[in-house]
Amino acid sequence: MRLTIDRSKSHGIAVKKQGRPLLKSAGLTVAGVCAGVVTEYLLDPERGRTRRSRLRDKSMHAAHEVTDGLGGMSRNMSHRGRGMAMAARYRITGRFTDDAVLHDRVRAELGRCVSHPHAVQVRVEGRTVTLIGDVLADEEKAARHAINRIPGVKHVDALWTVHEEEGDVPTLQGKRRSRAHQHADAKGPHTTN
């Protein structure tokens, strides 16, 4: 029973009865039944010990899984952060490299972009890259773009000869390797059964 003061009425005090809502009572009943079922399930004299052990083992396994997952995620985030910092450093300090280092970077990028990198000669003077030799038409634009993006490269002079296909060009002879074959060759020779 609850007393409330109603100032709008002349006599001042009114008594109101407020009962529990049905939904609240039902919720408490369901919670009590569930607690009883769990208690009986775990404290059963015959199988309760086994059930408690299984529950403990499963909860420990879940805790280890969460710990391992969080550890892996934190290492991943640490490595990604370090990689981003190194990439930013490379973008800033890479612009102030000497011509010899820039030459090596261009040669490495050509190896990724062109199927016949040995057919291209590279000269670097004053951060200006000069490309001389032979290249295939379908690789030329991507190679120029990739070399232009190397930090430290101020300008690219592509003086190479562009060919639609290998034809009779000696430097473009041999297997034309795709990137998938290059990655497979780097891993080692293929084994057949």
N, C-alpha and C positions, 0 to 999 in steps of 0.2 A: 504494500500500500504506500502511496506517495502523496504527500501534502503539497499543494500548490496554492499560491496566493493569487487571487483574481481581484485586481484593484477596480475593475469596472463594475463590480457588484457592490451593493451597499453594505452587505454584512461582512465582506473582507476575506474570509477564508472558505475555500471550497476543497472538498476531498474527492480525488479522482483515483479510480483503480486502473492500473495498467498491468496487463498480463504479458507473459512472454510471447513473442510471435511464434507461430507454428514452425516456420522455417528454421529459426534458431534452435528450437527444441529438436527438430528432426536432424539437424546437422550434428548436434552434440550426441544424439543417440547413435548415429552412424559412426562417429569417431570413437565412441565407447565400444561399440561392437567390433570395429576394426582392431582396436587396441587389445581387446580380449582374444580375438582370433590369433593375432600375432603372438601374444603371450602364450596361449595354449600351444601354438605351433612350435615355438622355440623351447618351451619348458616341458614338453611331453616327456614322461619318464622313459619311454622306450626309444624314441627316435630323436628326441630333442638335442642330445649331445651331437649327433651326426649333422643335424640341421644347423646348429650353431657353428660347428666347424666349417661347414660348406659356406655359410653366410660370411664368416670371418675370412675364409680363403678368397671368396669372390670379391669382397670389399678391399682386401689387400691387393688383389690383382688389378682392380679398377684404379686404386690409388697409384700403383706402379705405372700403369698405362698413362694416367694423367701426368705423373711426374716426368716420365720419359717423353711424352708429347710436348710438355712445356719446355723441357730441356732442349729438345730438337728445334722447337720453334724459336727459342731464345738464341741458340747458336746460329740458326738460319738468319734471323734478324741482325745479329751481330755481323755475320759475314756479308750480308747485303749492305749494311751501313758502311762497313769498311770498304766494300767494292765501290759504293757511290762516292765515298771520300777520295779514293784513289783515282776514280774516273774524273772527278772534279779537279783534283791536283794535276792529273795528266793533261786536262784541257787547258789549265792555266799555265803550268810550267812547261808543257810540251811545245808551246809556241816559241820558246827561247832555246831551241836545240841547235846544235851545229849541223853542218851539211852532211857529215858522215853518218850521224845518227838518223837524220832525215832520209838519207839514201837507203839505209837498212829498213826503215819503216815502209818506204815505198815499195821496195823489193818484196817485203813480206805481204803487203796488201795486194800486189800483183799476183802473187802465188795463190791468193784466195779468189781473185776475180777473173783471172784469165786461164784458159786451159793450156796455153803454151807460154808460160812466163819467160822461158829462156829465149824467146824470139824478140823480146823487148829489152833495149838498152836504156839505162836510167842515168841521167846526169843531174846533179843538184848544185846550183851556184846561187848563193844569196837567197836561199829559201825558194828559188824558182826551180821547178822540176821540169826537165825536158825528157820526153819519151820518144825514142827512135826505134824503129823496127817494124815488125808485122803483127797485126792483131786481126781477129775475126770481127765482122760487123756486129754480130749479136752480142759481143762482149765489150765492145769499145766504149759505149756510153756509160755502162755501169762501172767500168774500170776507171774512167776519167772522173766520174762522180766520187767514187771511193777514195781516190788519191787526193782529190780536192779537199776532202773532209779530214784528212790527217792533220792533227795539230802541228803548226809550224810551217805548213805549205802556204806560201803566199800566192803563187801562180803556177798553173800547169800549161806547158806548151806541148801539145800532142802532135808531134811531127811524124808519127808512125803512119804506115800504109795500112789502110783498112781493106780487108778482103772479104768477099761474101762467103767463100768456102776455101778449104785448104788448097785445092787445085795443085799447081806445080810449084808452090812456094816451099822451098826446102825447110825453112824454120818452122813451118806449120804442119809438117808431116808427123806421122805417128798417131798413137791413140789419142783421141780427144776424150779426156776424162771428165766425168761429171763430179760434182761435189760429193755425192754419195759414195762413188768409187774412191775418191781421195780419202774420205774418212775411214772406209773399210780397209784401205791399204795401210793407213797409219796404225790401225789396230793389229795388223798382222795378216799373214796369208790365210785364204779361205781353206777350210778343211772340208773334204767331201767324204761321204760314207760309202 
